[in-house]
Each structure stands twice: as structure tokens, then as C-alpha cells.
């Protein structure tokens, strides 16, 4: 089983790749809406990619209010 830090690193890598920005510019506590300049539809696209990558399903109710990478990684980790 992978660690919380490994999950966070993978989330940051995938977000950087999807939105074509340098990984180094992202940090765990960044608000991904502001940092990536994305809307809710683009966030949903990222979430779908993360679900496929980690082979999990994140219910909508678990994602309400989540806007930083660290919390997102925690929610993913809880499903692994």
C-alpha cells in the first residue's frame, strides 16, 4: 500500500500533466481552482482522471468543499 505522500505526489504529477504546467509550481496546500485557473468542469475532468489512475471511485459528497491538493490526496488515500 502506498503512503499518503506518494498519493499526494501522484496527484500533483497528474494535475501538472493534465493542465500542462511545471510540477514544481504546485504545492500540497494550493487551491487547485485558483492555482490551475480551472472551473468546475475542468476539476471534474481531473477528478475522473485521478479515479481512473488510482482505480477508485470518489462519491460527490466526499468531494464537496475540497479545493486543495492535500485534502484531495487524503480522500483518495482513504479509498485505496
C-alpha positions as CSV (number, residue, x, y, z in Angstrom):
1,X,0.0,0.0,0.0
2,X,1.3,3.4,-0.9
3,X,1.8,6.2,1.6
4,X,-0.1,9.5,1.9
5,X,3.0,11.3,0.5
6,X,3.2,9.0,-2.6
7,X,-0.5,9.6,-3.3
8,X,-0.1,13.4,-3.0
9,X,2.9,13.3,-5.3
10,X,1.0,11.4,-7.9
11,X,-2.0,13.8,-7.6
12,X,0.3,16.7,-8.2
13,X,2.1,15.0,-11.1
14,X,-1.2,14.2,-12.8
15,X,-2.6,17.7,-12.3
16,X,0.5,19.2,-13.7
17,X,0.5,16.9,-16.7
18,X,-3.2,17.4,-17.4
19,X,-3.0,21.2,-17.3
20,X,0.5,21.4,-18.9
21,X,2.2,23.3,-16.1
22,X,5.5,22.6,-14.4
23,X,5.1,20.2,-11.4
24,X,7.4,22.4,-9.3
25,X,4.9,25.2,-9.4
26,X,2.3,23.1,-7.4
27,X,2.3,22.5,-3.7
28,X,0.1,20.4,-1.4
29,X,-1.9,23.3,0.1
30,X,-2.6,25.1,-3.2
31,X,-6.2,25.7,-4.1
32,X,-6.4,23.9,-7.4
33,X,-9.2,26.1,-8.8
34,X,-7.0,29.2,-8.3
35,X,-3.6,27.7,-8.9
36,X,-4.6,25.9,-12.1
37,X,-7.1,28.6,-13.2
38,X,-9.8,26.0,-13.8
39,X,-13.6,25.8,-13.5
40,X,-15.7,23.1,-12.0
41,X,-16.0,21.2,-15.3
42,X,-12.2,21.1,-15.6
43,X,-12.0,20.0,-12.0
44,X,-14.4,17.2,-12.8
45,X,-12.2,16.1,-15.7
46,X,-9.2,16.0,-13.3
47,X,-11.2,14.0,-10.8
48,X,-12.2,11.5,-13.4
49,X,-8.5,11.1,-14.4
50,X,-7.5,10.6,-10.8
51,X,-10.2,8.0,-10.3
52,X,-9.0,6.1,-13.3
53,X,-5.4,6.3,-12.3
54,X,-6.0,5.1,-8.7
55,X,-8.8,2.7,-9.8
56,X,-11.2,4.1,-7.2
57,X,-14.5,6.0,-7.1
58,X,-14.9,9.2,-5.2
59,X,-18.5,10.0,-4.3
60,X,-19.7,13.5,-4.8
61,X,-20.5,14.0,-1.2
62,X,-16.8,13.3,-0.3
63,X,-15.6,15.9,-2.7
64,X,-17.8,18.8,-1.6
65,X,-15.7,21.7,-0.3
66,X,-12.4,20.0,-1.4
67,X,-10.2,22.5,-3.2
68,X,-6.6,21.8,-2.2
69,X,-4.4,19.0,-3.3
70,X,-3.6,17.8,0.2
71,X,-7.3,17.1,1.0
72,X,-7.9,15.6,-2.4
73,X,-5.0,13.2,-1.8
74,X,-6.3,12.3,1.7
75,X,-9.7,11.5,0.2
76,X,-8.1,9.3,-2.5
77,X,-5.8,7.6,0.1
78,X,-8.9,6.7,2.2
79,X,-10.2,4.7,-0.8
80,X,-7.0,2.8,-1.6
